[in-house]
Structure formats: structure tokens, C-alpha cells
Amino acid sequence: MDIEQRMKKPLPFYMTHPGYFGPGKENTVLRDLEYLQQTYPLEVRKYQRRVAEILDKMDYEGSMIYDEYPDRYSLLHMTKTILKILQNEEMEAMEESDSSGEKWHWMENMIQVLLCNEIYKRRHGGKRGFFAF
């Protein structure tokens, strides 16, 4: 098929969008994601770094995080495991400072979002955790 024939064929609607990230544009998407993660509130960034450190131990060849379609229940189990680790660390630190334990009801959802973001970055060749531009 020559150039003239290709130019006459209609494009799919998503390819005509000005911000279309087609094949080979993963680096742009990852760079945007990593920049936006730098704008997270301080406490969320702390948890993002810790989620990345914990995920390092679960990141190996054949790990479920690299499955084409990771199982939702496995992701939820991984989230709960990370949440327990964070709770234990907070409880140890709580002896030194007086911190409230009321935040854990919403923390599971936040940890799951941070985990999914970190898995996305690893699956698409991004660096773990944060890096400065």
C-alpha cells in the first residue's frame, strides 16, 4: 500500500485526537505519570516510596504483576499485605509519638491506587519509586 492510498483511508477516531499516545509513546506517558506523582502530598509520597520498596520484594520474573491481566483478588491481597506491613511500622512508631489510628479505614484504597500506579510503571519500563527531573 503506497502513501496516497494510506492517506485516503480514514483514521480511527482516537488517532485524530491531538494528545494521542500511540505505540512507542510509553516514555511520554511514564514521564507525565512520574511528574504528577511528585506533586502528591508529603504523606502520600512517603507511602508511595514505601509501596515501591515493598513491591521490590514481590517483583521477580513470573510475578503476577507482569500477568497480561492481573487477578483483581491477587491485587487486593497484595494491597492488604502492604497495608498490614505499614500498620505494623506505624504501630512501632506510635510508641514514640502519639498518632491516631483513625486513618486506616481509607488507607486501603489509597494503597491500592499507589500499588496499581507502581505496577503500571514497572510493566511499561518505568523506574521504581520517584526520581527528580
OpenMM code with the backbone's topology and positions (N, CA, C; nanometers):
from openmm import Vec3, app, unit

residues = "MET ASP ILE GLU GLN ARG MET LYS LYS PRO LEU PRO PHE TYR MET THR HIS PRO GLY TYR PHE GLY PRO GLY LYS GLU ASN THR VAL LEU ARG ASP LEU GLU TYR LEU GLN GLN THR TYR PRO LEU GLU VAL ARG LYS TYR GLN ARG ARG VAL ALA GLU ILE LEU ASP LYS MET ASP TYR GLU GLY SER MET ILE TYR ASP GLU TYR PRO ASP ARG TYR SER LEU LEU HIS MET THR LYS THR ILE LEU LYS ILE LEU GLN ASN GLU GLU MET GLU ALA MET GLU GLU SER ASP SER SER GLY GLU LYS TRP HIS TRP MET GLU ASN MET ILE GLN VAL LEU LEU CYS ASN GLU ILE TYR LYS ARG ARG HIS GLY GLY LYS ARG GLY PHE PHE ALA PHE".split()
positions = [
    Vec3(0.0853, -0.1171, 0.0000),
    Vec3(0.0000, 0.0000, 0.0000),
    Vec3(0.0900, 0.1236, 0.0000),
    Vec3(0.0697, 0.2088, -0.0998),
    Vec3(0.1541, 0.3279, -0.1071),
    Vec3(0.0967, 0.4411, -0.0221),
    Vec3(0.1697, 0.5492, -0.0161),
    Vec3(0.1360, 0.6632, 0.0704),
    Vec3(0.0007, 0.7239, 0.0333),
    Vec3(-0.0275, 0.7376, -0.0949),
    Vec3(-0.1537, 0.8001, -0.1364),
    Vec3(-0.2739, 0.7177, -0.0913),
    Vec3(-0.2620, 0.5863, -0.1005),
    Vec3(-0.3728, 0.5010, -0.0571),
    Vec3(-0.3920, 0.5100, 0.0941),
    Vec3(-0.2824, 0.5156, 0.1683),
    Vec3(-0.2924, 0.5274, 0.3134),
    Vec3(-0.3547, 0.6602, 0.3550),
    Vec3(-0.3228, 0.7659, 0.2826),
    Vec3(-0.3758, 0.8980, 0.3159),
    Vec3(-0.5264, 0.9061, 0.2920),
    Vec3(-0.5779, 0.8254, 0.2001),
    Vec3(-0.7208, 0.8281, 0.1688),
    Vec3(-0.8030, 0.7475, 0.2686),
    Vec3(-0.7396, 0.6532, 0.3385),
    Vec3(-0.8119, 0.5727, 0.4368),
    Vec3(-0.8440, 0.6579, 0.5586),
    Vec3(-0.9653, 0.6445, 0.6122),
    Vec3(-0.9978, 0.7215, 0.7335),
    Vec3(-0.9218, 0.6668, 0.8544),
    Vec3(-0.8859, 0.7569, 0.9442),
    Vec3(-0.8167, 0.7184, 1.0672),
    Vec3(-0.9188, 0.6844, 1.1751),
    Vec3(-0.8840, 0.5916, 1.2648),
    Vec3(-0.9718, 0.5687, 1.3803),
    Vec3(-0.9843, 0.6979, 1.4613),
    Vec3(-1.0986, 0.7168, 1.5255),
    Vec3(-1.1263, 0.8437, 1.5940),
    Vec3(-1.0212, 0.8793, 1.6981),
    Vec3(-0.9667, 0.7784, 1.7695),
    Vec3(-0.8723, 0.8090, 1.8767),
    Vec3(-0.7385, 0.8572, 1.8231),
    Vec3(-0.7059, 0.8225, 1.6994),
    Vec3(-0.5781, 0.8665, 1.6428),
    Vec3(-0.5836, 1.0124, 1.5975),
    Vec3(-0.7028, 1.0666, 1.5831),
    Vec3(-0.7150, 1.2060, 1.5412),
    Vec3(-0.7112, 1.3018, 1.6593),
    Vec3(-0.7174, 1.2496, 1.7796),
    Vec3(-0.7134, 1.3344, 1.8996),
    Vec3(-0.5741, 1.3939, 1.9135),
    Vec3(-0.5639, 1.5240, 1.9437),
    Vec3(-0.4318, 1.5880, 1.9485),
    Vec3(-0.3356, 1.5288, 2.0509),
    Vec3(-0.3854, 1.4741, 2.1597),
    Vec3(-0.2969, 1.4205, 2.2629),
    Vec3(-0.2815, 1.2704, 2.2551),
    Vec3(-0.3020, 1.2113, 2.1393),
    Vec3(-0.2985, 1.0654, 2.1251),
    Vec3(-0.1590, 1.0112, 2.1527),
    Vec3(-0.1507, 0.9170, 2.2480),
    Vec3(-0.0250, 0.8499, 2.2785),
    Vec3(-0.0288, 0.7138, 2.2104),
    Vec3(0.0210, 0.7069, 2.0906),
    Vec3(0.0180, 0.5820, 2.0158),
    Vec3(0.1303, 0.4900, 2.0558),
    Vec3(0.1465, 0.3830, 1.9799),
    Vec3(0.2552, 0.2893, 2.0095),
    Vec3(0.3905, 0.3607, 2.0079),
    Vec3(0.4742, 0.3261, 2.1036),
    Vec3(0.6065, 0.3863, 2.1117),
    Vec3(0.6099, 0.5152, 2.1924),
    Vec3(0.4980, 0.5545, 2.2506),
    Vec3(0.4922, 0.6786, 2.3284),
    Vec3(0.4859, 0.6515, 2.4783),
    Vec3(0.5219, 0.5304, 2.5210),
    Vec3(0.5129, 0.4947, 2.6623),
    Vec3(0.5997, 0.5837, 2.7496),
    Vec3(0.7155, 0.6234, 2.6971),
    Vec3(0.8055, 0.7075, 2.7767),
    Vec3(0.7416, 0.8408, 2.8114),
    Vec3(0.6649, 0.8965, 2.7184),
    Vec3(0.5959, 1.0225, 2.7444),
    Vec3(0.4920, 1.0050, 2.8536),
    Vec3(0.4164, 0.8966, 2.8462),
    Vec3(0.3138, 0.8697, 2.9469),
    Vec3(0.3789, 0.8476, 3.0833),
    Vec3(0.4862, 0.7690, 3.0887),
    Vec3(0.5550, 0.7430, 3.2152),
    Vec3(0.6152, 0.8704, 3.2736),
    Vec3(0.6707, 0.9531, 3.1876),
    Vec3(0.7298, 1.0787, 3.2347),
    Vec3(0.6210, 1.1675, 3.2958),
    Vec3(0.5048, 1.1730, 3.2310),
    Vec3(0.3932, 1.2503, 3.2858),
    Vec3(0.3468, 1.1932, 3.4191),
    Vec3(0.3349, 1.0610, 3.4262),
    Vec3(0.2911, 0.9961, 3.5499),
    Vec3(0.3890, 1.0248, 3.6633),
    Vec3(0.5180, 1.0124, 3.6357),
    Vec3(0.6185, 1.0350, 3.7389),
    Vec3(0.6226, 1.1818, 3.7820),
    Vec3(0.6019, 1.2730, 3.6878),
    Vec3(0.5977, 1.4146, 3.7255),
    Vec3(0.4786, 1.4418, 3.8165),
    Vec3(0.3627, 1.3898, 3.7800),
    Vec3(0.2432, 1.4130, 3.8612),
    Vec3(0.2551, 1.3484, 3.9985),
    Vec3(0.3265, 1.2362, 4.0074),
    Vec3(0.3465, 1.1730, 4.1372),
    Vec3(0.4315, 1.2611, 4.2285),
    Vec3(0.5150, 1.3441, 4.1712),
    Vec3(0.5953, 1.4355, 4.2525),
    Vec3(0.5097, 1.5438, 4.3166),
    Vec3(0.3899, 1.5643, 4.2662),
    Vec3(0.3011, 1.6661, 4.3223),
    Vec3(0.2097, 1.6097, 4.4307),
    Vec3(0.2232, 1.4808, 4.4612),
    Vec3(0.1427, 1.4212, 4.5682),
    Vec3(0.1725, 1.4915, 4.7001),
    Vec3(0.0767, 1.4934, 4.7923),
    Vec3(0.1046, 1.5456, 4.9267),
    Vec3(0.2181, 1.4663, 4.9931),
    Vec3(0.2839, 1.5281, 5.0889),
    Vec3(0.4029, 1.4709, 5.1523),
    Vec3(0.3784, 1.3310, 5.2082),
    Vec3(0.2681, 1.3124, 5.2805),
    Vec3(0.2411, 1.1818, 5.3409),
    Vec3(0.2161, 1.0750, 5.2342),
    Vec3(0.1480, 1.1126, 5.1267),
    Vec3(0.1213, 1.0170, 5.0189),
    Vec3(0.2517, 0.9786, 4.9498),
    Vec3(0.3418, 1.0755, 4.9305),
    Vec3(0.4722, 1.0435, 4.8708),
    Vec3(0.5505, 0.9473, 4.9588),
    Vec3(0.5386, 0.9646, 5.0900),
    Vec3(0.6064, 0.8733, 5.1829),
    Vec3(0.5542, 0.7314, 5.1630),
    Vec3(0.4225, 0.7171, 5.1527),
    Vec3(0.3647, 0.5845, 5.1317),
    Vec3(0.3978, 0.5305, 4.9926),
    Vec3(0.4066, 0.6182, 4.8924),
    Vec3(0.4426, 0.5735, 4.7573),
    Vec3(0.5824, 0.5122, 4.7576),
    Vec3(0.6751, 0.5780, 4.8245),
    Vec3(0.8113, 0.5235, 4.8319),
    Vec3(0.8120, 0.3885, 4.9031),
    Vec3(0.7368, 0.3792, 5.0100),
    Vec3(0.7334, 0.2543, 5.0874),
    Vec3(0.6662, 0.1428, 5.0079),
    Vec3(0.5602, 0.1743, 4.9342),
    Vec3(0.4947, 0.0746, 4.8485),
    Vec3(0.5939, 0.0248, 4.7434),
    Vec3(0.6733, 0.1156, 4.6855),
    Vec3(0.7736, 0.0763, 4.5861),
    Vec3(0.8790, -0.0150, 4.6479),
    Vec3(0.9216, 0.0144, 4.7703),
    Vec3(1.0213, -0.0702, 4.8378),
    Vec3(0.9658, -0.2093, 4.8658),
    Vec3(0.8413, -0.2155, 4.9110),
    Vec3(0.7800, -0.3457, 4.9404),
    Vec3(0.7572, -0.4232, 4.8114),
    Vec3(0.7171, -0.3533, 4.7057),
    Vec3(0.6930, -0.4200, 4.5775),
    Vec3(0.8222, -0.4746, 4.5179),
    Vec3(0.9368, -0.4147, 4.5518),
    Vec3(1.0657, -0.4676, 4.5060),
    Vec3(1.0820, -0.6138, 4.5455),
    Vec3(1.0341, -0.6490, 4.6643),
    Vec3(1.0469, -0.7868, 4.7120),
    Vec3(0.9515, -0.8805, 4.6401),
    Vec3(0.8437, -0.8256, 4.5836),
    Vec3(0.7447, -0.9069, 4.5128),
    Vec3(0.7672, -0.9034, 4.3620),
    Vec3(0.8702, -0.8329, 4.3191),
    Vec3(0.8990, -0.8139, 4.1770),
    Vec3(1.0058, -0.9134, 4.1332),
    Vec3(0.9644, -1.0155, 4.0621),
    Vec3(1.0560, -1.1173, 4.0111),
    Vec3(0.9986, -1.1699, 3.8803),
    Vec3(1.0811, -1.2387, 3.8034),
    Vec3(1.0351, -1.2935, 3.6767),
    Vec3(0.9249, -1.3956, 3.7032),
    Vec3(0.8133, -1.3806, 3.6367),
    Vec3(0.6999, -1.4693, 3.6573),
    Vec3(0.6034, -1.4196, 3.7633),
    Vec3(0.6317, -1.3037, 3.8223),
    Vec3(0.5434, -1.2476, 3.9247),
    Vec3(0.4088, -1.2121, 3.8632),
    Vec3(0.3036, -1.2177, 3.9447),
    Vec3(0.1704, -1.1872, 3.8941),
    Vec3(0.1561, -1.0423, 3.8493),
    Vec3(0.2470, -0.9556, 3.8911),
    Vec3(0.2346, -0.8164, 3.8481),
    Vec3(0.2637, -0.8010, 3.6991),
    Vec3(0.3257, -0.9015, 3.6382),
    Vec3(0.3542, -0.8965, 3.4949),
    Vec3(0.2557, -0.9787, 3.4126),
    Vec3(0.1529, -1.0339, 3.4765),
    Vec3(0.0493, -1.1045, 3.4013),
    Vec3(-0.0194, -1.0061, 3.3082),
    Vec3(-0.0679, -1.0578, 3.1942),
    Vec3(-0.1363, -0.9698, 3.0992),
    Vec3(-0.2560, -0.9022, 3.1654),
    Vec3(-0.3328, -0.9803, 3.2404),
    Vec3(-0.4463, -0.9278, 3.3163),
    Vec3(-0.4326, -0.9742, 3.4604),
    Vec3(-0.3675, -0.8948, 3.5453),
    Vec3(-0.3510, -0.9371, 3.6851),
    Vec3(-0.4870, -0.9597, 3.7514),
    Vec3(-0.4935, -1.0631, 3.8309),
    Vec3(-0.6152, -1.1001, 3.9012),
    Vec3(-0.6494, -0.9941, 4.0055),
    Vec3(-0.7733, -0.9482, 4.0043),
    Vec3(-0.8169, -0.8436, 4.0979),
    Vec3(-0.7997, -0.8873, 4.2430),
    Vec3(-0.8303, -1.0132, 4.2712),
    Vec3(-0.8201, -1.0617, 4.4092),
    Vec3(-0.6744, -1.0731, 4.4541),
    Vec3(-0.5864, -1.1069, 4.3619),
    Vec3(-0.4437, -1.1096, 4.3964),
    Vec3(-0.3932, -0.9685, 4.4261),
    Vec3(-0.4389, -0.8715, 4.3470),
    Vec3(-0.4013, -0.7323, 4.3729),
    Vec3(-0.4563, -0.6854, 4.5072),
    Vec3(-0.5792, -0.7246, 4.5380),
    Vec3(-0.6383, -0.6874, 4.6663),
    Vec3(-0.5628, -0.7525, 4.7820),
    Vec3(-0.5231, -0.8793, 4.7633),
    Vec3(-0.4448, -0.9479, 4.8666),
    Vec3(-0.3093, -0.8789, 4.8862),
    Vec3(-0.2457, -0.8410, 4.7755),
    Vec3(-0.1173, -0.7709, 4.7832),
    Vec3(-0.1352, -0.6365, 4.8546),
    Vec3(-0.2464, -0.5692, 4.8266),
    Vec3(-0.2768, -0.4422, 4.8931),
    Vec3(-0.2903, -0.4617, 5.0435),
    Vec3(-0.3636, -0.5648, 5.0837),
    Vec3(-0.3840, -0.5902, 5.2266),
    Vec3(-0.2533, -0.6288, 5.2950),
    Vec3(-0.1677, -0.7031, 5.2246),
    Vec3(-0.0371, -0.7387, 5.2799),
    Vec3(0.0463, -0.6132, 5.3043),
    Vec3(0.0499, -0.5241, 5.2055),
    Vec3(0.1253, -0.3993, 5.2194),
    Vec3(0.0658, -0.3140, 5.3307),
    Vec3(-0.0671, -0.3107, 5.3394),
    Vec3(-0.1332, -0.2331, 5.4443),
    Vec3(-0.0963, -0.2847, 5.5828),
    Vec3(-0.0896, -0.4174, 5.5994),
    Vec3(-0.0508, -0.4744, 5.7292),
    Vec3(0.0922, -0.4362, 5.7652),
    Vec3(0.1811, -0.4402, 5.6661),
    Vec3(0.3203, -0.4011, 5.6901),
    Vec3(0.3260, -0.2551, 5.7355),
    Vec3(0.2528, -0.1685, 5.6654),
    Vec3(0.2523, -0.0265, 5.7010),
    Vec3(0.1907, -0.0031, 5.8384),
    Vec3(0.0847, -0.0773, 5.8700),
    Vec3(0.0229, -0.0639, 6.0021),
    Vec3(0.1199, -0.1043, 6.1125),
    Vec3(0.1917, -0.2147, 6.0914),
    Vec3(0.2897, -0.2589, 6.1916),
    Vec3(0.3995, -0.1546, 6.2106),
    Vec3(0.4470, -0.0975, 6.1000),
    Vec3(0.5502, 0.0061, 6.1100),
    Vec3(0.4977, 0.1297, 6.1830),
    Vec3(0.3728, 0.1662, 6.1557),
    Vec3(0.3133, 0.2825, 6.2229),
    Vec3(0.2940, 0.2555, 6.3718),
    Vec3(0.2547, 0.1329, 6.4058),
    Vec3(0.2341, 0.0993, 6.5471),
    Vec3(0.3653, 0.1062, 6.6246),
    Vec3(0.4757, 0.0617, 6.5616),
    Vec3(0.6067, 0.0717, 6.6257),
    Vec3(0.6457, 0.2183, 6.6443),
    Vec3(0.6168, 0.3001, 6.5443),
    Vec3(0.6498, 0.4425, 6.5531),
    Vec3(0.5550, 0.5155, 6.6476),
    Vec3(0.4347, 0.4606, 6.6662),
    Vec3(0.3354, 0.5254, 6.7515),
    Vec3(0.3792, 0.5276, 6.8970),
    Vec3(0.4603, 0.4304, 6.9375),
    Vec3(0.5100, 0.4287, 7.0748),
    Vec3(0.5920, 0.5538, 7.1032),
    Vec3(0.6629, 0.6015, 6.9990),
    Vec3(0.7450, 0.7203, 7.0154),
    Vec3(0.6621, 0.8481, 7.0048),
    Vec3(0.5644, 0.8503, 6.9152),
    Vec3(0.4795, 0.9684, 6.9000),
    Vec3(0.3337, 0.9271, 6.9124),
    Vec3(0.2512, 1.0202, 6.9506),
    Vec3(0.1096, 0.9901, 6.9714),
    Vec3(0.0338, 1.0145, 6.8413),
    Vec3(0.0152, 0.9110, 6.7614),
    Vec3(-0.0535, 0.9204, 6.6334),
    Vec3(-0.1870, 0.8482, 6.6420),
    Vec3(-0.2879, 0.8999, 6.5723),
    Vec3(-0.4200, 0.8358, 6.5782),
    Vec3(-0.4287, 0.7226, 6.4769),
    Vec3(-0.5061, 0.6212, 6.5102),
    Vec3(-0.5240, 0.5070, 6.4211),
    Vec3(-0.6506, 0.5166, 6.3387),
    Vec3(-0.7094, 0.6364, 6.3283),
    Vec3(-0.8353, 0.6541, 6.2570),
    Vec3(-0.8194, 0.6531, 6.1055),
    Vec3(-0.7001, 0.6710, 6.0557),
    Vec3(-0.6822, 0.6854, 5.9115),
    Vec3(-0.6883, 0.5543, 5.8346),
    Vec3(-0.6847, 0.4400, 5.8997),
    Vec3(-0.6715, 0.3129, 5.8280),
    Vec3(-0.7956, 0.2736, 5.7493),
    Vec3(-0.9098, 0.3354, 5.7778),
    Vec3(-1.0297, 0.2986, 5.7028),
    Vec3(-1.0217, 0.3438, 5.5571),
    Vec3(-0.9524, 0.4519, 5.5272),
    Vec3(-0.9384, 0.4973, 5.3893),
    Vec3(-0.8030, 0.4622, 5.3291),
    Vec3(-0.7101, 0.4189, 5.4111),
    Vec3(-0.5747, 0.3900, 5.3632),
    Vec3(-0.5704, 0.2740, 5.2645),
    Vec3(-0.6549, 0.1744, 5.2829),
    Vec3(-0.6515, 0.0584, 5.1934),
    Vec3(-0.6761, 0.1007, 5.0489),
    Vec3(-0.7718, 0.1897, 5.0273),
    Vec3(-0.7999, 0.2366, 4.8913),
    Vec3(-0.6820, 0.3142, 4.8338),
    Vec3(-0.6210, 0.3993, 4.9158),
    Vec3(-0.5072, 0.4764, 4.8675),
    Vec3(-0.3888, 0.3851, 4.8347),
    Vec3(-0.3642, 0.2863, 4.9202),
    Vec3(-0.2537, 0.1931, 4.8961),
    Vec3(-0.2783, 0.1151, 4.7673),
    Vec3(-0.4034, 0.0773, 4.7418),
    Vec3(-0.4335, 0.0037, 4.6189),
    Vec3(-0.4068, 0.0896, 4.4956),
    Vec3(-0.4418, 0.2171, 4.4999),
    Vec3(-0.4149, 0.3068, 4.3876),
    Vec3(-0.2640, 0.3241, 4.3683),
    Vec3(-0.1907, 0.3453, 4.4774),
    Vec3(-0.0450, 0.3595, 4.4680),
    Vec3(0.0190, 0.2321, 4.4141),
    Vec3(-0.0307, 0.1167, 4.4574),
    Vec3(0.0209, -0.0116, 4.4101),
    Vec3(-0.0035, -0.0276, 4.2602),
    Vec3(-0.1239, 0.0040, 4.2151),
    Vec3(-0.1549, -0.0082, 4.0721),
    Vec3(-0.0692, 0.0863, 3.9884),
    Vec3(-0.0461, 0.2083, 4.0375),
    Vec3(0.0419, 0.3017, 3.9664),
    Vec3(0.1834, 0.2463, 3.9559),
    Vec3(0.2332, 0.1908, 4.0657),
    Vec3(0.3697, 0.1368, 4.0666),
    Vec3(0.3806, 0.0155, 3.9746),
    Vec3(0.2803, -0.0704, 3.9743),
    Vec3(0.2805, -0.1872, 3.8851),
    Vec3(0.2773, -0.1410, 3.7396),
    Vec3(0.1966, -0.0411, 3.7101),
    Vec3(0.1895, 0.0117, 3.5737),
    Vec3(0.3266, 0.0600, 3.5274),
    Vec3(0.3947, 0.1354, 3.6139),
    Vec3(0.5271, 0.1857, 3.5775),
    Vec3(0.6246, 0.0724, 3.5511),
    Vec3(0.6232, -0.0301, 3.6342),
    Vec3(0.7172, -0.1412, 3.6181),
    Vec3(0.6865, -0.2223, 3.4927),
    Vec3(0.5601, -0.2388, 3.4619),
    Vec3(0.5214, -0.3165, 3.3442),
    Vec3(0.5574, -0.2452, 3.2153),
    Vec3(0.5678, -0.1134, 3.2199),
    Vec3(0.5952, -0.0365, 3.0993),
    Vec3(0.7342, 0.0253, 3.1004),
    Vec3(0.8244, -0.0322, 3.1780),
    Vec3(0.9643, 0.0078, 3.1719),
    Vec3(1.0016, 0.1301, 3.2516),
    Vec3(0.9162, 0.1735, 3.3424),
    Vec3(0.9485, 0.2903, 3.4241),
    Vec3(1.0402, 0.2543, 3.5387),
    Vec3(1.0958, 0.3556, 3.6005),
    Vec3(1.1819, 0.3340, 3.7165),
    Vec3(1.0953, 0.3189, 3.8395),
    Vec3(1.1464, 0.2495, 3.9397),
    Vec3(1.0698, 0.2315, 4.0627),
    Vec3(1.0727, 0.3598, 4.1446),
    Vec3(0.9678, 0.3797, 4.2211),
    Vec3(0.9636, 0.4937, 4.3116),
    Vec3(0.9598, 0.6259, 4.2379),
    Vec3(1.0311, 0.7243, 4.2893),
    Vec3(1.0328, 0.8581, 4.2326),
    Vec3(1.1708, 0.8888, 4.1774),
    Vec3(1.1776, 0.9822, 4.0867),
    Vec3(1.3058, 1.0404, 4.0513),
    Vec3(1.2832, 1.1866, 4.0192),
    Vec3(1.3847, 1.2663, 4.0397),
    Vec3(1.3729, 1.4105, 4.0183),
    Vec3(1.4150, 1.4445, 3.8768),
    Vec3(1.3477, 1.5406, 3.8186),
    Vec3(1.3824, 1.5860, 3.6834),
    Vec3(1.4928, 1.6877, 3.6905),
] * unit.nanometer
topology = app.Topology()
chain = topology.addChain("A")
for resn in residues:
    res = topology.addResidue(resn, chain)
    for name in ("N", "CA", "C"):
        topology.addAtom(name, app.Element.getBySymbol(name[0]), res)
